[in-house]
Every structure is written in structure tokens, then in C-alpha cells.
Amino acid sequence: MCDRLTRTWMACVMGWPLPVEQPLQPLLRSGEVLCGLINQLRPGVVPKVAAYAELVAMNESKRNAKMRENIGQYV
């Protein structure tokens, strides 16, 4: 129930839907969704977000560093 409410709230704030078939935690792991959320609440707070499409092409070490960077910008 909480997961569904959180997902609905986030989708409303961001203006784009989150996939329902995937659990929320993996969607948040890269930090892209979190950065999108904070940028909707406070525009420009996170100037550069590493998007999932960019992350897929990277090796695991670099991908993990970029995901940490996204999350660090959110926090």
C-alpha cells in the first residue's frame, strides 16, 4: 500500500509515470528518479543527472560511481 502511494505521489510531482510492474527500490537505485523528483520540487538543484541510458553503456565500476553521484546530489 505504502509503495503504491509513494509511487503515485512521485509520478504526480514529476509529471511522468513510474513503471508499475517494477518494485520501487530498483527504480530509485540509480538516483535518476530521485534527482527528477527534487528538480521538480526545487528546479535546478541537480544540474546534471546521469540518465539510465548513459549508465547502461558504462562498466560496472563507473556506473556505480555515477549512481552514487546522482544520489549524492539528491541528498
All heavy atoms as a GROMACS GRO file, in nm:
protein
  586
    1MET      N    1   0.082  -0.119   0.000
    1MET     CA    2   0.000   0.000   0.000
    1MET      C    3   0.087   0.127   0.000
    1MET      O    4   0.066   0.216  -0.078
    1MET     CB    5  -0.094  -0.005   0.121
    1MET     CG    6  -0.178   0.118   0.138
    1MET     SD    7  -0.311   0.116   0.020
    1MET     CE    8  -0.407   0.249   0.078
    2CYS      N    9   0.184   0.131   0.091
    2CYS     CA   10   0.272   0.247   0.102
    2CYS      C   11   0.352   0.267  -0.027
    2CYS      O   12   0.369   0.379  -0.074
    2CYS     CB   13   0.365   0.230   0.221
    2CYS     SG   14   0.466   0.374   0.252
    3ASP      N   15   0.400   0.157  -0.084
    3ASP     CA   16   0.476   0.162  -0.208
    3ASP      C   17   0.391   0.224  -0.320
    3ASP      O   18   0.438   0.309  -0.394
    3ASP     CB   19   0.521   0.021  -0.247
    3ASP     CG   20   0.606   0.019  -0.372
    3ASP    OD1   21   0.718   0.073  -0.366
    3ASP    OD2   22   0.560  -0.035  -0.473
    4ARG      N   23   0.266   0.184  -0.328
    4ARG     CA   24   0.178   0.235  -0.432
    4ARG      C   25   0.150   0.384  -0.412
    4ARG      O   26   0.151   0.462  -0.508
    4ARG     CB   27   0.048   0.155  -0.435
    4ARG     CG   28  -0.038   0.188  -0.556
    4ARG     CD   29  -0.160   0.101  -0.567
    4ARG     NE   30  -0.255   0.140  -0.462
    4ARG     CZ   31  -0.328   0.056  -0.392
    4ARG    NH1   32  -0.321  -0.072  -0.414
    4ARG    NH2   33  -0.410   0.100  -0.299
    5LEU      N   34   0.127   0.426  -0.288
    5LEU     CA   35   0.102   0.567  -0.260
    5LEU      C   36   0.225   0.652  -0.290
    5LEU      O   37   0.214   0.761  -0.347
    5LEU     CB   38   0.061   0.585  -0.113
    5LEU     CG   39  -0.077   0.533  -0.076
    5LEU    CD1   40  -0.098   0.542   0.075
    5LEU    CD2   41  -0.185   0.608  -0.150
    6THR      N   42   0.340   0.602  -0.251
    6THR     CA   43   0.465   0.674  -0.278
    6THR      C   44   0.487   0.688  -0.427
    6THR      O   45   0.521   0.796  -0.476
    6THR     CB   46   0.585   0.598  -0.214
    6THR    OG1   47   0.561   0.585  -0.075
    6THR    CG2   48   0.715   0.671  -0.239
    7ARG      N   49   0.469   0.581  -0.499
    7ARG     CA   50   0.486   0.580  -0.645
    7ARG      C   51   0.388   0.680  -0.710
    7ARG      O   52   0.427   0.755  -0.799
    7ARG     CB   53   0.462   0.440  -0.698
    7ARG     CG   54   0.483   0.422  -0.844
    7ARG     CD   55   0.441   0.281  -0.886
    7ARG     NE   56   0.511   0.178  -0.812
    7ARG     CZ   57   0.624   0.121  -0.852
    7ARG    NH1   58   0.678   0.154  -0.966
    7ARG    NH2   59   0.680   0.027  -0.778
    8THR      N   60   0.264   0.681  -0.665
    8THR     CA   61   0.163   0.772  -0.720
    8THR      C   62   0.200   0.916  -0.693
    8THR      O   63   0.193   1.002  -0.781
    8THR     CB   64   0.024   0.740  -0.661
    8THR    OG1   65  -0.008   0.604  -0.691
    8THR    CG2   66  -0.082   0.832  -0.716
    9TRP      N   67   0.242   0.946  -0.570
    9TRP     CA   68   0.282   1.082  -0.534
    9TRP      C   69   0.400   1.127  -0.619
    9TRP      O   70   0.400   1.237  -0.674
    9TRP     CB   71   0.318   1.089  -0.385
    9TRP     CG   72   0.366   1.224  -0.345
    9TRP    CD1   73   0.292   1.336  -0.320
    9TRP    CD2   74   0.504   1.264  -0.329
    9TRP    NE1   75   0.373   1.441  -0.289
    9TRP    CE2   76   0.504   1.400  -0.293
    9TRP    CE3   77   0.625   1.197  -0.340
    9TRP    CZ2   78   0.621   1.471  -0.269
    9TRP    CZ3   79   0.742   1.268  -0.316
    9TRP    CH2   80   0.739   1.403  -0.281
   10MET      N   81   0.501   1.041  -0.630
   10MET     CA   82   0.620   1.077  -0.709
   10MET      C   83   0.583   1.102  -0.855
   10MET      O   84   0.629   1.199  -0.915
   10MET     CB   85   0.726   0.967  -0.698
   10MET     CG   86   0.787   0.957  -0.561
   10MET     SD   87   0.897   0.816  -0.542
   10MET     CE   88   1.038   0.872  -0.635
   11ALA      N   89   0.500   1.017  -0.912
   11ALA     CA   90   0.458   1.033  -1.051
   11ALA      C   91   0.380   1.163  -1.070
   11ALA      O   92   0.400   1.234  -1.171
   11ALA     CB   93   0.374   0.914  -1.095
   12CYS      N   94   0.296   1.198  -0.975
   12CYS     CA   95   0.220   1.324  -0.984
   12CYS      C   96   0.312   1.445  -0.978
   12CYS      O   97   0.297   1.539  -1.054
   12CYS     CB   98   0.116   1.332  -0.872
   12CYS     SG   99  -0.024   1.224  -0.894
   13VAL      N  100   0.409   1.442  -0.888
   13VAL     CA  101   0.501   1.554  -0.872
   13VAL      C  102   0.589   1.570  -0.997
   13VAL      O  103   0.609   1.679  -1.048
   13VAL     CB  104   0.590   1.537  -0.747
   13VAL    CG1  105   0.704   1.637  -0.744
   13VAL    CG2  106   0.506   1.549  -0.621
   14MET      N  107   0.641   1.456  -1.047
   14MET     CA  108   0.733   1.460  -1.161
   14MET      C  109   0.662   1.480  -1.294
   14MET      O  110   0.721   1.527  -1.390
   14MET     CB  111   0.818   1.334  -1.166
   14MET     CG  112   0.913   1.324  -1.050
   14MET     SD  113   1.026   1.185  -1.061
   14MET     CE  114   0.916   1.047  -1.074
   15GLY      N  115   0.536   1.439  -1.302
   15GLY     CA  116   0.463   1.454  -1.427
   15GLY      C  117   0.487   1.342  -1.526
   15GLY      O  118   0.452   1.355  -1.643
   16TRP      N  119   0.549   1.233  -1.482
   16TRP     CA  120   0.565   1.116  -1.568
   16TRP      C  121   0.551   0.990  -1.485
   16TRP      O  122   0.587   0.988  -1.369
   16TRP     CB  123   0.695   1.117  -1.648
   16TRP     CG  124   0.822   1.156  -1.577
   16TRP    CD1  125   0.865   1.282  -1.553
   16TRP    CD2  126   0.922   1.070  -1.522
   16TRP    NE1  127   0.986   1.279  -1.486
   16TRP    CE2  128   1.023   1.150  -1.467
   16TRP    CE3  129   0.936   0.931  -1.515
   16TRP    CZ2  130   1.135   1.099  -1.406
   16TRP    CZ3  131   1.048   0.880  -1.453
   16TRP    CH2  132   1.147   0.964  -1.400
   17PRO      N  133   0.490   0.888  -1.544
   17PRO     CA  134   0.460   0.766  -1.468
   17PRO      C  135   0.584   0.682  -1.437
   17PRO      O  136   0.680   0.682  -1.513
   17PRO     CB  137   0.365   0.689  -1.560
   17PRO     CG  138   0.403   0.734  -1.696
   17PRO     CD  139   0.447   0.877  -1.683
   18LEU      N  140   0.577   0.612  -1.327
   18LEU     CA  141   0.680   0.515  -1.291
   18LEU      C  142   0.624   0.377  -1.327
   18LEU      O  143   0.507   0.350  -1.301
   18LEU     CB  144   0.710   0.522  -1.142
   18LEU     CG  145   0.770   0.654  -1.094
   18LEU    CD1  146   0.778   0.656  -0.942
   18LEU    CD2  147   0.906   0.676  -1.153
   19PRO      N  148   0.705   0.291  -1.385
   19PRO     CA  149   0.657   0.158  -1.422
   19PRO      C  150   0.599   0.083  -1.301
   19PRO      O  151   0.663   0.074  -1.198
   19PRO     CB  152   0.781   0.086  -1.474
   19PRO     CG  153   0.881   0.193  -1.502
   19PRO     CD  154   0.846   0.308  -1.415
   20VAL      N  155   0.479   0.034  -1.316
   20VAL     CA  156   0.410  -0.033  -1.206
   20VAL      C  157   0.460  -0.176  -1.188
   20VAL      O  158   0.458  -0.229  -1.078
   20VAL     CB  159   0.257  -0.040  -1.232
   20VAL    CG1  160   0.182  -0.052  -1.101
   20VAL    CG2  161   0.209   0.079  -1.309
   21GLU      N  162   0.508  -0.236  -1.295
   21GLU     CA  163   0.550  -0.376  -1.289
   21GLU      C  164   0.683  -0.396  -1.218
   21GLU      O  165   0.722  -0.507  -1.187
   21GLU     CB  166   0.555  -0.437  -1.430
   21GLU     CG  167   0.662  -0.379  -1.522
   21GLU     CD  168   0.627  -0.246  -1.586
   21GLU    OE1  169   0.512  -0.201  -1.574
   21GLU    OE2  170   0.716  -0.186  -1.648
   22GLN      N  171   0.755  -0.287  -1.191
   22GLN     CA  172   0.886  -0.298  -1.127
   22GLN      C  173   0.877  -0.246  -0.984
   22GLN      O  174   0.814  -0.144  -0.959
   22GLN     CB  175   0.988  -0.216  -1.206
   22GLN     CG  176   1.129  -0.236  -1.162
   22GLN     CD  177   1.228  -0.161  -1.252
   22GLN    OE1  178   1.190  -0.088  -1.341
   22GLN    NE2  179   1.355  -0.181  -1.226
   23PRO      N  180   0.940  -0.315  -0.888
   23PRO     CA  181   0.940  -0.264  -0.749
   23PRO      C  182   1.004  -0.125  -0.742
   23PRO      O  183   1.086  -0.088  -0.828
   23PRO     CB  184   1.025  -0.366  -0.674
   23PRO     CG  185   1.026  -0.487  -0.758
   23PRO     CD  186   1.010  -0.440  -0.900
   24LEU      N  187   0.969  -0.049  -0.643
   24LEU     CA  188   1.015   0.089  -0.632
   24LEU      C  189   1.166   0.099  -0.607
   24LEU      O  190   1.232   0.185  -0.665
   24LEU     CB  191   0.937   0.159  -0.520
   24LEU     CG  192   0.951   0.310  -0.512
   24LEU    CD1  193   0.912   0.376  -0.642
   24LEU    CD2  194   0.867   0.364  -0.398
   25GLN      N  195   1.221   0.013  -0.525
   25GLN     CA  196   1.363   0.025  -0.490
   25GLN      C  197   1.456   0.023  -0.612
   25GLN      O  198   1.543   0.109  -0.622
   25GLN     CB  199   1.403  -0.083  -0.390
   25GLN     CG  200   1.543  -0.058  -0.337
   25GLN     CD  201   1.620  -0.185  -0.314
   25GLN    OE1  202   1.570  -0.294  -0.339
   25GLN    NE2  203   1.742  -0.171  -0.269
   26PRO      N  204   1.441  -0.072  -0.707
   26PRO     CA  205   1.529  -0.068  -0.823
   26PRO      C  206   1.514   0.059  -0.907
   26PRO      O  207   1.609   0.106  -0.968
   26PRO     CB  208   1.486  -0.191  -0.905
   26PRO     CG  209   1.422  -0.282  -0.807
   26PRO     CD  210   1.358  -0.193  -0.705
   27LEU      N  211   1.395   0.118  -0.907
   27LEU     CA  212   1.374   0.242  -0.980
   27LEU      C  213   1.451   0.358  -0.917
   27LEU      O  214   1.494   0.450  -0.985
   27LEU     CB  215   1.225   0.278  -0.984
   27LEU     CG  216   1.135   0.190  -1.068
   27LEU    CD1  217   0.989   0.227  -1.046
   27LEU    CD2  218   1.170   0.204  -1.215
   28LEU      N  219   1.468   0.351  -0.786
   28LEU     CA  220   1.536   0.459  -0.714
   28LEU      C  221   1.687   0.439  -0.707
   28LEU      O  222   1.761   0.531  -0.677
   28LEU     CB  223   1.479   0.469  -0.572
   28LEU     CG  224   1.328   0.493  -0.562
   28LEU    CD1  225   1.287   0.496  -0.416
   28LEU    CD2  226   1.289   0.621  -0.633
   29ARG      N  227   1.733   0.320  -0.735
   29ARG     CA  228   1.874   0.283  -0.715
   29ARG      C  229   1.973   0.373  -0.790
   29ARG      O  230   2.076   0.411  -0.736
   29ARG     CB  231   1.894   0.138  -0.758
   29ARG     CG  232   2.034   0.088  -0.731
   29ARG     CD  233   2.045  -0.061  -0.756
   29ARG     NE  234   2.178  -0.105  -0.725
   29ARG     CZ  235   2.270  -0.133  -0.816
   29ARG    NH1  236   2.241  -0.126  -0.944
   29ARG    NH2  237   2.390  -0.170  -0.780
   30SER      N  238   1.942   0.409  -0.914
   30SER     CA  239   2.037   0.490  -0.992
   30SER      C  240   2.037   0.636  -0.952
   30SER      O  241   2.128   0.711  -0.987
   30SER     CB  242   2.004   0.480  -1.141
   30SER     OG  243   1.889   0.556  -1.171
   31GLY      N  244   1.934   0.679  -0.879
   31GLY     CA  245   1.925   0.818  -0.839
   31GLY      C  246   1.859   0.908  -0.942
   31GLY      O  247   1.827   1.023  -0.914
   32GLU      N  248   1.835   0.856  -1.062
   32GLU     CA  249   1.776   0.938  -1.168
   32GLU      C  250   1.636   0.985  -1.130
   32GLU      O  251   1.602   1.103  -1.146
   32GLU     CB  252   1.770   0.860  -1.299
   32GLU     CG  253   1.714   0.940  -1.415
   32GLU     CD  254   1.708   0.860  -1.544
   32GLU    OE1  255   1.732   0.738  -1.543
   32GLU    OE2  256   1.676   0.922  -1.647
   33VAL      N  257   1.554   0.896  -1.077
   33VAL     CA  258   1.418   0.932  -1.037
   33VAL      C  259   1.422   1.030  -0.920
   33VAL      O  260   1.348   1.128  -0.917
   33VAL     CB  261   1.336   0.805  -1.001
   33VAL    CG1  262   1.202   0.842  -0.942
   33VAL    CG2  263   1.317   0.718  -1.124
   34LEU      N  264   1.510   1.006  -0.824
   34LEU     CA  265   1.522   1.096  -0.709
   34LEU      C  266   1.563   1.236  -0.753
   34LEU      O  267   1.509   1.336  -0.704
   34LEU     CB  268   1.622   1.041  -0.608
   34LEU     CG  269   1.584   0.910  -0.541
   34LEU    CD1  270   1.700   0.856  -0.459
   34LEU    CD2  271   1.461   0.928  -0.455
   35CYS      N  272   1.657   1.245  -0.846
   35CYS     CA  273   1.701   1.375  -0.897
   35CYS      C  274   1.588   1.444  -0.973
   35CYS      O  275   1.569   1.565  -0.963
   35CYS     CB  276   1.824   1.359  -0.985
   35CYS     SG  277   1.973   1.316  -0.892
   36GLY      N  278   1.512   1.366  -1.051
   36GLY     CA  279   1.397   1.422  -1.122
   36GLY      C  280   1.294   1.477  -1.025
   36GLY      O  281   1.236   1.584  -1.047
   37LEU      N  282   1.273   1.406  -0.917
   37LEU     CA  283   1.178   1.448  -0.815
   37LEU      C  284   1.223   1.579  -0.749
   37LEU      O  285   1.146   1.674  -0.740
   37LEU     CB  286   1.163   1.338  -0.710
   37LEU     CG  287   1.067   1.366  -0.594
   37LEU    CD1  288   0.925   1.382  -0.646
   37LEU    CD2  289   1.074   1.252  -0.495
   38ILE      N  290   1.348   1.585  -0.706
   38ILE     CA  291   1.396   1.706  -0.639
   38ILE      C  292   1.399   1.824  -0.735
   38ILE      O  293   1.372   1.937  -0.696
   38ILE     CB  294   1.533   1.683  -0.570
   38ILE    CG1  295   1.561   1.793  -0.466
   38ILE    CG2  296   1.646   1.680  -0.668
   38ILE    CD1  297   1.474   1.788  -0.345
   39ASN      N  298   1.430   1.800  -0.862
   39ASN     CA  299   1.429   1.909  -0.959
   39ASN      C  300   1.289   1.963  -0.986
   39ASN      O  301   1.274   2.078  -1.024
   39ASN     CB  302   1.496   1.867  -1.091
   39ASN     CG  303   1.646   1.887  -1.086
   39ASN    OD1  304   1.696   1.968  -1.010
   39ASN    ND2  305   1.717   1.813  -1.168
   40GLN      N  306   1.187   1.881  -0.968
   40GLN     CA  307   1.050   1.930  -0.981
   40GLN      C  308   1.012   2.013  -0.860
   40GLN      O  309   0.941   2.112  -0.872
   40GLN     CB  310   0.951   1.814  -0.998
   40GLN     CG  311   0.954   1.751  -1.133
   40GLN     CD  312   0.911   1.848  -1.244
   40GLN    OE1  313   0.854   1.952  -1.221
   40GLN    NE2  314   0.941   1.810  -1.366
   41LEU      N  315   1.059   1.971  -0.743
   41LEU     CA  316   1.027   2.044  -0.620
   41LEU      C  317   1.107   2.173  -0.607
   41LEU      O  318   1.056   2.274  -0.560
   41LEU     CB  319   1.051   1.954  -0.498
   41LEU     CG  320   0.962   1.830  -0.489
   41LEU    CD1  321   1.010   1.739  -0.377
   41LEU    CD2  322   0.817   1.869  -0.467
   42ARG      N  323   1.234   2.168  -0.649
   42ARG     CA  324   1.322   2.285  -0.645
   42ARG      C  325   1.403   2.287  -0.774
   42ARG      O  326   1.512   2.228  -0.781
   42ARG     CB  327   1.416   2.277  -0.525
   42ARG     CG  328   1.340   2.275  -0.394
   42ARG     CD  329   1.430   2.282  -0.279
   42ARG     NE  330   1.422   2.420  -0.231
   42ARG     CZ  331   1.501   2.470  -0.141
   42ARG    NH1  332   1.597   2.398  -0.090
   42ARG    NH2  333   1.487   2.594  -0.100
   43PRO      N  334   1.350   2.349  -0.878
   43PRO     CA  335   1.414   2.347  -1.010
   43PRO      C  336   1.560   2.392  -1.006
   43PRO      O  337   1.596   2.488  -0.940
   43PRO     CB  338   1.328   2.445  -1.092
   43PRO     CG  339   1.195   2.442  -1.024
   43PRO     CD  340   1.225   2.424  -0.878
   44GLY      N  341   1.642   2.314  -1.078
   44GLY     CA  342   1.783   2.346  -1.092
   44GLY      C  343   1.874   2.301  -0.979
   44GLY      O  344   1.995   2.322  -0.984
   45VAL      N  345   1.819   2.237  -0.878
   45VAL     CA  346   1.902   2.192  -0.765
   45VAL      C  347   2.005   2.089  -0.812
   45VAL      O  348   2.120   2.092  -0.770
   45VAL     CB  349   1.815   2.134  -0.651
   45VAL    CG1  350   1.898   2.063  -0.547
   45VAL    CG2  351   1.735   2.245  -0.586
   46VAL      N  352   1.963   2.000  -0.899
   46VAL     CA  353   2.054   1.900  -0.953
   46VAL      C  354   2.074   1.933  -1.101
   46VAL      O  355   1.990   1.899  -1.184
   46VAL     CB  356   1.997   1.757  -0.936
   46VAL    CG1  357   2.095   1.654  -0.990
   46VAL    CG2  358   1.967   1.728  -0.790
   47PRO      N  359   2.184   2.000  -1.134
   47PRO     CA  360   2.203   2.046  -1.272
   47PRO      C  361   2.232   1.935  -1.374
   47PRO      O  362   2.191   1.945  -1.488
   47PRO     CB  363   2.321   2.142  -1.262
   47PRO     CG  364   2.394   2.102  -1.138
   47PRO     CD  365   2.291   2.043  -1.046
   48LYS      N  366   2.302   1.830  -1.333
   48LYS     CA  367   2.336   1.723  -1.427
   48LYS      C  368   2.305   1.589  -1.364
   48LYS      O  369   2.355   1.556  -1.258
   48LYS     CB  370   2.483   1.730  -1.465
   48LYS     CG  371   2.522   1.623  -1.565
   48LYS     CD  372   2.652   1.658  -1.633
   48LYS     CE  373   2.706   1.555  -1.726
   48LYS     NZ  374   2.628   1.458  -1.786
   49VAL      N  375   2.221   1.513  -1.434
   49VAL     CA  376   2.180   1.382  -1.386
   49VAL      C  377   2.226   1.278  -1.487
   49VAL      O  378   2.200   1.291  -1.606
   49VAL     CB  379   2.026   1.374  -1.370
   49VAL    CG1  380   1.985   1.237  -1.322
   49VAL    CG2  381   1.977   1.482  -1.277
   50ALA      N  382   2.296   1.176  -1.439
   50ALA     CA  383   2.335   1.065  -1.527
   50ALA      C  384   2.210   0.979  -1.551
   50ALA      O  385   2.158   0.918  -1.459
   50ALA     CB  386   2.446   0.983  -1.464
   51ALA      N  387   2.162   0.978  -1.674
   51ALA     CA  388   2.041   0.906  -1.709
   51ALA      C  389   2.069   0.757  -1.725
   51ALA      O  390   2.183   0.716  -1.752
   51ALA     CB  391   1.983   0.961  -1.838
   52TYR      N  392   1.964   0.678  -1.709
   52TYR     CA  393   1.976   0.532  -1.718
   52TYR      C  394   2.040   0.490  -1.850
   52TYR      O  395   2.124   0.401  -1.851
   52TYR     CB  396   1.839   0.468  -1.700
   52TYR     CG  397   1.843   0.317  -1.707
   52TYR    CD1  398   1.891   0.244  -1.600
   52TYR    CD2  399   1.804   0.250  -1.821
   52TYR    CE1  400   1.898   0.106  -1.605
   52TYR    CE2  401   1.810   0.111  -1.828
   52TYR     CZ  402   1.856   0.040  -1.719
   52TYR     OH  403   1.863  -0.096  -1.727
   53ALA      N  404   2.003   0.555  -1.959
   53ALA     CA  405   2.058   0.519  -2.091
   53ALA      C  406   2.210   0.535  -2.093
   53ALA      O  407   2.281   0.456  -2.155
   53ALA     CB  408   1.993   0.605  -2.198
   54GLU      N  409   2.261   0.637  -2.025
   54GLU     CA  410   2.407   0.656  -2.016
   54GLU      C  411   2.470   0.548  -1.928
   54GLU      O  412   2.578   0.497  -1.959
   54GLU     CB  413   2.439   0.791  -1.952
   54GLU     CG  414   2.397   0.913  -2.027
   54GLU     CD  415   2.421   1.038  -1.943
   54GLU    OE1  416   2.532   1.053  -1.888
   54GLU    OE2  417   2.328   1.118  -1.932
   55LEU      N  418   2.403   0.517  -1.819
   55LEU     CA  419   2.458   0.422  -1.722
   55LEU      C  420   2.473   0.282  -1.778
   55LEU      O  421   2.569   0.212  -1.747
   55LEU     CB  422   2.369   0.418  -1.597
   55LEU     CG  423   2.359   0.548  -1.517
   55LEU    CD1  424   2.254   0.535  -1.408
   55LEU    CD2  425   2.494   0.587  -1.460
   56VAL      N  426   2.380   0.241  -1.862
   56VAL     CA  427   2.382   0.105  -1.918
   56VAL      C  428   2.509   0.081  -2.000
   56VAL      O  429   2.565  -0.028  -1.999
   56VAL     CB  430   2.255   0.082  -2.003
   56VAL    CG1  431   2.262  -0.051  -2.075
   56VAL    CG2  432   2.133   0.088  -1.916
   57ALA      N  433   2.556   0.184  -2.067
   57ALA     CA  434   2.672   0.170  -2.154
   57ALA      C  435   2.805   0.167  -2.078
   57ALA      O  436   2.909   0.136  -2.136
   57ALA     CB  437   2.674   0.284  -2.255
   58MET      N  438   2.803   0.198  -1.949
   58MET     CA  439   2.927   0.207  -1.870
   58MET      C  440   2.962   0.072  -1.807
   58MET      O  441   2.875  -0.011  -1.787
   58MET     CB  442   2.909   0.309  -1.757
   58MET     CG  443   2.885   0.448  -1.802
   58MET     SD  444   2.856   0.553  -1.658
   58MET     CE  445   2.820   0.706  -1.740
   59ASN      N  446   3.091   0.057  -1.775
   59ASN     CA  447   3.129  -0.063  -1.699
   59ASN      C  448   3.075  -0.048  -1.557
   59ASN      O  449   3.037   0.060  -1.514
   59ASN     CB  450   3.280  -0.086  -1.702
   59ASN     CG  451   3.359   0.020  -1.626
   59ASN    OD1  452   3.322   0.061  -1.517
   59ASN    ND2  453   3.469   0.064  -1.684
   60GLU      N  454   3.071  -0.157  -1.484
   60GLU     CA  455   3.005  -0.159  -1.353
   60GLU      C  456   3.064  -0.058  -1.255
   60GLU      O  457   2.990   0.011  -1.183
   60GLU     CB  458   3.011  -0.299  -1.293
   60GLU     CG  459   2.933  -0.311  -1.165
   60GLU     CD  460   2.933  -0.451  -1.107
   60GLU    OE1  461   2.998  -0.541  -1.164
   60GLU    OE2  462   2.869  -0.470  -1.003
   61SER      N  463   3.194  -0.046  -1.252
   61SER     CA  464   3.258   0.045  -1.158
   61SER      C  465   3.219   0.190  -1.184
   61SER      O  466   3.182   0.264  -1.093
   61SER     CB  467   3.410   0.028  -1.169
   61SER     OG  468   3.475   0.121  -1.089
   62LYS      N  469   3.226   0.230  -1.310
   62LYS     CA  470   3.190   0.367  -1.348
   62LYS      C  471   3.040   0.392  -1.327
   62LYS      O  472   3.000   0.498  -1.281
   62LYS     CB  473   3.230   0.394  -1.493
   62LYS     CG  474   3.222   0.539  -1.530
   62LYS     CD  475   3.287   0.565  -1.664
   62LYS     CE  476   3.284   0.714  -1.692
   62LYS     NZ  477   3.353   0.748  -1.815
   63ARG      N  478   2.958   0.293  -1.361
   63ARG     CA  479   2.813   0.304  -1.343
   63ARG      C  480   2.779   0.326  -1.196
   63ARG      O  481   2.700   0.413  -1.161
   63ARG     CB  482   2.744   0.179  -1.396
   63ARG     CG  483   2.593   0.182  -1.385
   63ARG     CD  484   2.525   0.064  -1.453
   63ARG     NE  485   2.582  -0.066  -1.419
   63ARG     CZ  486   2.646  -0.146  -1.506
   63ARG    NH1  487   2.660  -0.110  -1.632
   63ARG    NH2  488   2.694  -0.262  -1.466
   64ASN      N  489   2.841   0.247  -1.107
   64ASN     CA  490   2.816   0.263  -0.964
   64ASN      C  491   2.858   0.401  -0.914
   64ASN      O  492   2.790   0.461  -0.831
   64ASN     CB  493   2.887   0.154  -0.885
   64ASN     CG  494   2.823   0.018  -0.903
   64ASN    OD1  495   2.707   0.008  -0.940
   64ASN    ND2  496   2.899  -0.087  -0.878
   65ALA      N  497   2.970   0.450  -0.965
   65ALA     CA  498   3.017   0.584  -0.925
   65ALA      C  499   2.917   0.691  -0.969
   65ALA      O  500   2.886   0.784  -0.892
   65ALA     CB  501   3.154   0.612  -0.986
   66LYS      N  502   2.864   0.679  -1.090
   66LYS     CA  503   2.765   0.776  -1.140
   66LYS      C  504   2.634   0.768  -1.061
   66LYS      O  505   2.572   0.870  -1.034
   66LYS     CB  506   2.737   0.754  -1.289
   66LYS     CG  507   2.848   0.802  -1.379
   66LYS     CD  508   2.857   0.952  -1.373
   66LYS     CE  509   2.957   1.004  -1.472
   66LYS     NZ  510   2.971   1.149  -1.466
   67MET      N  511   2.593   0.647  -1.024
   67MET     CA  512   2.471   0.633  -0.945
   67MET      C  513   2.489   0.697  -0.808
   67MET      O  514   2.401   0.767  -0.759
   67MET     CB  515   2.432   0.485  -0.932
   67MET     CG  516   2.381   0.427  -1.062
   67MET     SD  517   2.305   0.263  -1.051
   67MET     CE  518   2.437   0.161  -0.993
   68ARG      N  519   2.607   0.677  -0.746
   68ARG     CA  520   2.637   0.742  -0.617
   68ARG      C  521   2.636   0.894  -0.632
   68ARG      O  522   2.588   0.967  -0.545
   68ARG     CB  523   2.771   0.695  -0.562
   68ARG     CG  524   2.764   0.560  -0.493
   68ARG     CD  525   2.890   0.531  -0.414
   68ARG     NE  526   3.013   0.537  -0.492
   68ARG     CZ  527   3.060   0.437  -0.568
   68ARG    NH1  528   2.994   0.323  -0.574
   68ARG    NH2  529   3.171   0.450  -0.634
   69GLU      N  530   2.689   0.941  -0.745
   69GLU     CA  531   2.692   1.084  -0.770
   69GLU      C  532   2.549   1.139  -0.780
   69GLU      O  533   2.517   1.244  -0.722
   69GLU     CB  534   2.766   1.110  -0.901
   69GLU     CG  535   2.792   1.255  -0.931
   69GLU     CD  536   2.872   1.272  -1.059
   69GLU    OE1  537   2.977   1.205  -1.073
   69GLU    OE2  538   2.828   1.348  -1.146
   70ASN      N  539   2.462   1.069  -0.853
   70ASN     CA  540   2.321   1.111  -0.863
   70ASN      C  541   2.259   1.119  -0.724
   70ASN      O  542   2.195   1.218  -0.688
   70ASN     CB  543   2.239   1.010  -0.946
   70ASN     CG  544   2.254   1.029  -1.095
   70ASN    OD1  545   2.311   1.127  -1.142
   70ASN    ND2  546   2.203   0.935  -1.171
   71ILE      N  547   2.276   1.013  -0.646
   71ILE     CA  548   2.214   1.009  -0.514
   71ILE      C  549   2.275   1.114  -0.422
   71ILE      O  550   2.204   1.180  -0.346
   71ILE     CB  551   2.226   0.868  -0.453
   71ILE    CG1  552   2.140   0.771  -0.537
   71ILE    CG2  553   2.184   0.865  -0.307
   71ILE    CD1  554   2.160   0.626  -0.507
   72GLY      N  555   2.405   1.136  -0.434
   72GLY     CA  556   2.471   1.240  -0.353
   72GLY      C  557   2.416   1.378  -0.385
   72GLY      O  558   2.403   1.462  -0.295
   73GLN      N  559   2.383   1.405  -0.509
   73GLN     CA  560   2.326   1.534  -0.546
   73GLN      C  561   2.186   1.550  -0.489
   73GLN      O  562   2.143   1.659  -0.456
   73GLN     CB  563   2.322   1.549  -0.698
   73GLN     CG  564   2.459   1.561  -0.759
   73GLN     CD  565   2.453   1.584  -0.907
   73GLN    OE1  566   2.435   1.696  -0.950
   73GLN    NE2  567   2.465   1.476  -0.984
   74TYR      N  568   2.114   1.438  -0.481
   74TYR     CA  569   1.979   1.441  -0.426
   74TYR      C  570   1.983   1.473  -0.277
   74TYR      O  571   1.906   1.552  -0.227
   74TYR     CB  572   1.910   1.306  -0.450
   74TYR     CG  573   1.778   1.292  -0.378
   74TYR    CD1  574   1.664   1.352  -0.431
   74TYR    CD2  575   1.768   1.225  -0.258
   74TYR    CE1  576   1.543   1.341  -0.365
   74TYR    CE2  577   1.647   1.214  -0.193
   74TYR     CZ  578   1.535   1.272  -0.246
   74TYR     OH  579   1.416   1.262  -0.181
   75VAL      N  580   2.076   1.408  -0.208
   75VAL     CA  581   2.085   1.423  -0.063
   75VAL      C  582   2.136   1.561  -0.032
   75VAL      O  583   2.092   1.636   0.043
   75VAL     CB  584   2.177   1.317   0.000
   75VAL    CG1  585   2.196   1.339   0.147
   75VAL    CG2  586   2.122   1.180  -0.027
   0.00000   0.00000   0.00000
